[in-house]
Amino acid sequence: MVKRIKDNGKAGRVFVFLLTTVAFAFLIVLLIFFFFGSPKEKMQAREIEFMKLQYQILEDKLDEMEVLVQDMQQRDNNVYRVIFDAEPIPSEVRVSGFTNAGRYENLYGYKDSELVLRVASKLDMIASQLYYQSKSYDDLFVLAKNKSQMLMCIPAIIPLKENEIRQISSYFGYRSDPIYKVETFHSGIDFAAPVGTEIFATGDGVVEKVESNYWGYGNLITIDHGYGYKTQYAHLSRFATQKGQKVKRGQLIGYVGSTGKSTGPHLHYEVLKNDTQVDPINFFFNDLSPEEYESILKQAAMPSLTMD
């Protein structure tokens, strides 16, 4: 009897030991899974982080695309549609159709919903803008087919041969006057170049003025391109054309100098639309890539000193 009791006590202790061990092991497993995760959870966590990284990369690329689209819209409204006397497309029209409030309902409620929503909305916005930009180009293509002569007359190139962007010493807009040291409106672009550098007509037209002055624009050529457009080339050292002469785009008309109110050899170049000076940068589209155009826009926003 005593032996049986001892055996039962021993069995009970073994049972308690086993139960405690199992419970402790189970607790250890729970702690490992809770704090460190299972191998499957670790794999899923890595995949989630990878997908999150891809979304962030995609968002950065969409930001870059958005800048390019905005550049396309700016040139479309302020250059191409102006050239063809077409009404600019309002910004609210370019993003119309992007007003469905319930469009992203299935994207809410997740840990990274904010990131996914940002990417989705940017993608839809760019798609909407590109759609209307494509429609605009279709309209301009129809207009261009009927205005081939007009296209040859509109200023569309840089007036100096093989000109580089770094040769632009001053841009269109308010600048510090080099002589009076006050802020004045600079109505064109200055190209720094050696005396004698060849100057070319930027569009077909008729030479309206060939005149010499001791001050102001100095030796000046004005070309009437028709369709409301004129160009002016100032501070020349000498002329290679005469009043009333018909000229073609790319034809030699004169040479760089430093005449009139000039502080150094350069060409002051202007574009006029209906007798109002407009920014010549918008009329270099035959010579500039989108990257070069964006670069000179950034340079144009920086302070500079005019040469006249």
VEXLO-75637 format. One record per residue (C-alpha): residue number from 1; x, z, y. Coordinates in nm, 3 decimals. Last residue first. Layout:
// residues N
SITE   lummi      east        up     north
SITE     NUM         X         Z         Y
...
//
This chain:
// residues 308
SITE   lummi      east        up     north
SITE     308     2.254    -7.207     9.695
SITE     307     2.464    -7.077     9.402
SITE     306     2.203    -6.823     9.294
SITE     305     2.304    -6.474     9.183
SITE     304     2.156    -6.338     8.860
SITE     303     1.926    -6.062     8.734
SITE     302     1.800    -6.105     8.375
SITE     301     1.460    -6.257     8.293
SITE     300     1.607    -6.608     8.278
SITE     299     1.851    -6.497     8.007
SITE     298     1.565    -6.393     7.780
SITE     297     1.385    -6.724     7.841
SITE     296     1.718    -6.901     7.779
SITE     295     1.739    -6.750     7.430
SITE     294     1.377    -6.823     7.339
SITE     293     1.429    -7.190     7.424
SITE     292     1.751    -7.200     7.224
SITE     291     1.572    -7.055     6.918
SITE     290     1.275    -7.291     6.957
SITE     289     1.519    -7.587     6.969
SITE     288     1.595    -7.737     7.307
SITE     287     1.657    -8.097     7.416
SITE     286     1.319    -8.272     7.413
SITE     285     1.138    -7.951     7.516
SITE     284     1.338    -7.913     7.839
SITE     283     1.028    -7.919     8.057
SITE     282     0.925    -7.554     8.035
SITE     281     1.271    -7.453     8.157
SITE     280     1.201    -7.645     8.480
SITE     279     0.978    -7.358     8.607
SITE     278     0.723    -7.503     8.848
SITE     277     0.758    -7.609     9.213
SITE     276     0.429    -7.718     9.369
SITE     275     0.388    -8.074     9.503
SITE     274     0.119    -8.163     9.242
SITE     273     0.364    -8.055     8.971
SITE     272     0.723    -8.022     9.096
SITE     271     1.035    -7.990     8.882
SITE     270     1.359    -7.874     9.044
SITE     269     1.731    -7.905     8.970
SITE     268     2.016    -7.750     9.171
SITE     267     2.333    -7.908     9.033
SITE     266     2.657    -7.716     9.070
SITE     265     2.995    -7.704     9.243
SITE     264     3.027    -7.382     9.445
SITE     263     2.871    -7.176     9.723
SITE     262     2.612    -7.435     9.824
SITE     261     2.402    -7.467    10.138
SITE     260     2.466    -7.839    10.184
SITE     259     2.711    -8.012     9.951
SITE     258     2.879    -7.875     9.638
SITE     257     2.889    -8.173     9.403
SITE     256     2.749    -8.304     9.076
SITE     255     2.716    -8.681     9.044
SITE     254     2.431    -8.928     9.076
SITE     253     2.148    -9.131     8.920
SITE     252     2.262    -9.213     8.565
SITE     251     1.965    -9.313     8.347
SITE     250     1.850    -9.068     8.078
SITE     249     1.478    -9.125     8.145
SITE     248     1.440    -9.462     8.315
SITE     247     1.475    -9.546     8.684
SITE     246     1.289    -9.772     8.927
SITE     245     1.470    -9.805     9.260
SITE     244     1.273    -9.739     9.580
SITE     243     1.549    -9.533     9.742
SITE     242     1.891    -9.590     9.592
SITE     241     2.086    -9.495     9.282
SITE     240     2.433    -9.372     9.183
SITE     239     2.469    -9.111     9.457
SITE     238     2.760    -8.891     9.563
SITE     237     2.876    -8.528     9.569
SITE     236     2.527    -8.400     9.486
SITE     235     2.397    -8.069     9.628
SITE     234     2.038    -8.130     9.502
SITE     233     1.845    -8.310     9.226
SITE     232     1.468    -8.307     9.273
SITE     231     1.195    -8.395     9.022
SITE     230     0.837    -8.512     9.079
SITE     229     0.520    -8.494     8.869
SITE     228     0.157    -8.554     8.976
SITE     227     0.089    -8.821     8.712
SITE     226     0.366    -9.029     8.869
SITE     225     0.737    -8.978     8.807
SITE     224     0.838    -8.960     9.173
SITE     223     1.215    -8.902     9.186
SITE     222     1.384    -8.704     9.465
SITE     221     1.759    -8.729     9.519
SITE     220     1.944    -8.492     9.753
SITE     219     2.286    -8.466     9.917
SITE     218     2.281    -8.127    10.088
SITE     217     1.986    -7.920     9.966
SITE     216     1.991    -7.687    10.267
SITE     215     2.266    -7.775    10.511
SITE     214     2.470    -8.081    10.611
SITE     213     2.204    -8.317    10.477
SITE     212     2.221    -8.649    10.295
SITE     211     1.923    -8.841    10.165
SITE     210     1.806    -9.047     9.868
SITE     209     1.431    -9.003     9.844
SITE     208     1.143    -9.151     9.643
SITE     207     1.334    -9.291     9.345
SITE     206     1.068    -9.434     9.114
SITE     205     0.989    -9.297     8.770
SITE     204     1.085    -9.255     8.406
SITE     203     1.187    -8.901     8.310
SITE     202     1.480    -8.658     8.328
SITE     201     1.696    -8.881     8.547
SITE     200     2.062    -8.820     8.471
SITE     199     2.348    -8.643     8.649
SITE     198     2.715    -8.716     8.573
SITE     197     2.976    -8.447     8.643
SITE     196     3.176    -8.549     8.952
SITE     195     3.241    -8.196     9.079
SITE     194     3.263    -7.960     8.783
SITE     193     2.944    -7.797     8.646
SITE     192     2.727    -7.491     8.710
SITE     191     2.364    -7.584     8.646
SITE     190     2.128    -7.412     8.890
SITE     189     1.757    -7.401     8.805
SITE     188     1.469    -7.441     9.050
SITE     187     1.259    -7.273     9.318
SITE     186     1.476    -6.967     9.378
SITE     185     1.255    -6.723     9.568
SITE     184     1.454    -6.490     9.789
SITE     183     1.604    -6.143     9.750
SITE     182     1.852    -6.072    10.026
SITE     181     2.228    -6.115    10.038
SITE     180     2.207    -6.382    10.314
SITE     179     2.481    -6.599    10.162
SITE     178     2.450    -6.561     9.783
SITE     177     2.068    -6.514     9.795
SITE     176     1.963    -6.258     9.533
SITE     175     1.704    -6.400     9.295
SITE     174     1.326    -6.433     9.267
SITE     173     1.220    -6.702     9.023
SITE     172     1.364    -7.004     8.842
SITE     171     1.706    -6.950     8.684
SITE     170     2.066    -6.918     8.791
SITE     169     2.404    -7.003     8.637
SITE     168     2.287    -7.239     8.365
SITE     167     2.613    -7.359     8.209
SITE     166     2.576    -7.107     7.923
SITE     165     2.280    -7.310     7.794
SITE     164     2.503    -7.608     7.713
SITE     163     2.469    -7.951     7.867
SITE     162     2.552    -8.250     7.651
SITE     161     2.475    -8.479     7.946
SITE     160     2.329    -8.308     8.251
SITE     159     1.967    -8.350     8.359
SITE     158     1.818    -8.150     8.067
SITE     157     1.531    -8.346     7.912
SITE     156     1.151    -8.373     7.933
SITE     155     1.043    -8.473     8.284
SITE     154     0.708    -8.659     8.241
SITE     153     0.742    -9.034     8.277
SITE     152     0.793    -9.130     7.912
SITE     151     0.501    -8.911     7.806
SITE     150     0.272    -9.080     8.058
SITE     149     0.344    -9.418     7.905
SITE     148     0.250    -9.283     7.560
SITE     147    -0.077    -9.142     7.690
SITE     146    -0.346    -9.250     7.443
SITE     145    -0.164    -9.135     7.131
SITE     144    -0.066    -8.816     7.314
SITE     143    -0.429    -8.712     7.372
SITE     142    -0.511    -8.744     7.001
SITE     141    -0.198    -8.548     6.910
SITE     140    -0.287    -8.282     7.168
SITE     139    -0.623    -8.220     7.000
SITE     138    -0.459    -8.186     6.657
SITE     137    -0.199    -7.955     6.810
SITE     136    -0.480    -7.732     6.941
SITE     135    -0.646    -7.721     6.599
SITE     134    -0.314    -7.610     6.447
SITE     133    -0.277    -7.340     6.711
SITE     132    -0.630    -7.223     6.631
SITE     131    -0.541    -7.180     6.264
SITE     130    -0.200    -7.033     6.346
SITE     129    -0.365    -6.759     6.553
SITE     128    -0.609    -6.671     6.275
SITE     127    -0.332    -6.660     6.013
SITE     126    -0.121    -6.443     6.245
SITE     125    -0.407    -6.196     6.286
SITE     124    -0.481    -6.191     5.913
SITE     123    -0.119    -6.114     5.830
SITE     122    -0.102    -5.847     6.099
SITE     121    -0.421    -5.684     5.965
SITE     120    -0.294    -5.681     5.606
SITE     119     0.048    -5.543     5.703
SITE     118    -0.101    -5.265     5.915
SITE     117    -0.360    -5.178     5.649
SITE     116    -0.092    -5.157     5.376
SITE     115     0.118    -4.922     5.590
SITE     114    -0.178    -4.698     5.679
SITE     113    -0.306    -4.692     5.320
SITE     112     0.021    -4.547     5.189
SITE     111    -0.124    -4.237     5.022
SITE     110    -0.454    -4.404     4.939
SITE     109    -0.805    -4.349     5.074
SITE     108    -0.859    -4.677     5.259
SITE     107    -0.770    -5.024     5.129
SITE     106    -1.114    -5.106     4.983
SITE     105    -1.274    -5.081     5.328
SITE     104    -1.038    -5.342     5.475
SITE     103    -1.279    -5.610     5.595
SITE     102    -1.552    -5.365     5.687
SITE     101    -1.499    -5.403     6.064
SITE     100    -1.506    -5.784     6.053
SITE      99    -1.374    -5.883     6.399
SITE      98    -1.095    -6.135     6.334
SITE      97    -1.314    -6.444     6.374
SITE      96    -1.175    -6.494     6.724
SITE      95    -0.799    -6.442     6.759
SITE      94    -0.715    -6.765     6.947
SITE      93    -1.048    -6.750     7.129
SITE      92    -0.968    -6.414     7.290
SITE      91    -0.631    -6.554     7.403
SITE      90    -0.800    -6.831     7.599
SITE      89    -0.697    -7.187     7.501
SITE      88    -0.551    -7.370     7.800
SITE      87    -0.759    -7.657     7.946
SITE      86    -0.607    -7.999     7.895
SITE      85    -0.432    -8.188     8.175
SITE      84    -0.204    -8.357     7.919
SITE      83     0.114    -8.201     8.058
SITE      82    -0.061    -7.871     8.119
SITE      81    -0.173    -7.861     7.755
SITE      80     0.184    -7.917     7.638
SITE      79     0.360    -7.683     7.880
SITE      78     0.181    -7.363     7.977
SITE      77    -0.086    -7.338     7.706
SITE      76     0.111    -7.482     7.413
SITE      75     0.443    -7.338     7.525
SITE      74     0.294    -6.989     7.544
SITE      73     0.107    -7.031     7.218
SITE      72     0.419    -7.144     7.033
SITE      71     0.615    -6.850     7.179
SITE      70     0.339    -6.613     7.068
SITE      69     0.360    -6.764     6.719
SITE      68     0.738    -6.712     6.715
SITE      67     0.701    -6.347     6.819
SITE      66     0.432    -6.294     6.554
SITE      65     0.658    -6.445     6.290
SITE      64     0.926    -6.186     6.368
SITE      63     0.669    -5.905     6.342
SITE      62     0.547    -6.057     6.014
SITE      61     0.902    -6.044     5.881
SITE      60     0.926    -5.674     5.969
SITE      59     0.590    -5.607     5.801
SITE      58     0.705    -5.789     5.488
SITE      57     1.016    -5.572     5.472
SITE      56     0.797    -5.262     5.505
SITE      55     0.562    -5.391     5.236
SITE      54     0.857    -5.457     5.007
SITE      53     0.987    -5.104     5.065
SITE      52     0.646    -4.962     4.975
SITE      51     0.643    -5.175     4.659
SITE      50     0.984    -5.035     4.563
SITE      49     0.872    -4.680     4.638
SITE      48     0.564    -4.732     4.422
SITE      47     0.774    -4.879     4.141
SITE      46     1.012    -4.583     4.154
SITE      45     0.716    -4.342     4.140
SITE      44     0.570    -4.532     3.842
SITE      43     0.899    -4.505     3.657
SITE      42     0.921    -4.133     3.734
SITE      41     0.562    -4.090     3.619
SITE      40     0.642    -4.262     3.290
SITE      39     0.953    -4.050     3.241
SITE      38     0.737    -3.742     3.305
SITE      37     0.750    -3.564     3.632
SITE      36     1.021    -3.339     3.776
SITE      35     0.830    -3.051     3.934
SITE      34     0.500    -3.062     3.749
SITE      33     0.624    -3.227     3.430
SITE      32     0.918    -2.989     3.402
SITE      31     0.700    -2.687     3.487
SITE      30     0.439    -2.790     3.235
SITE      29     0.703    -2.841     2.966
SITE      28     0.853    -2.498     3.041
SITE      27     0.506    -2.339     3.023
SITE      26     0.441    -2.508     2.689
SITE      25     0.776    -2.381     2.560
SITE      24     0.691    -2.031     2.677
SITE      23     0.347    -2.049     2.514
SITE      22     0.498    -2.185     2.192
SITE      21     0.765    -1.915     2.192
SITE      20     0.511    -1.641     2.265
SITE      19     0.287    -1.763     1.984
SITE      18     0.581    -1.781     1.744
SITE      17     0.694    -1.431     1.836
SITE      16     0.339    -1.297     1.814
SITE      15     0.301    -1.457     1.470
SITE      14     0.636    -1.323     1.355
SITE      13     0.541    -0.975     1.479
SITE      12     0.210    -0.998     1.300
SITE      11     0.379    -1.113     0.977
SITE      10     0.613    -0.813     0.999
SITE       9     0.324    -0.579     1.052
SITE       8     0.134    -0.731     0.758
SITE       7     0.440    -0.699     0.536
SITE       6     0.485    -0.335     0.639
SITE       5     0.119    -0.267     0.565
SITE       4     0.151    -0.433     0.225
SITE       3     0.459    -0.226     0.147
SITE       2     0.278     0.094     0.236
SITE       1     0.000     0.000     0.000
//
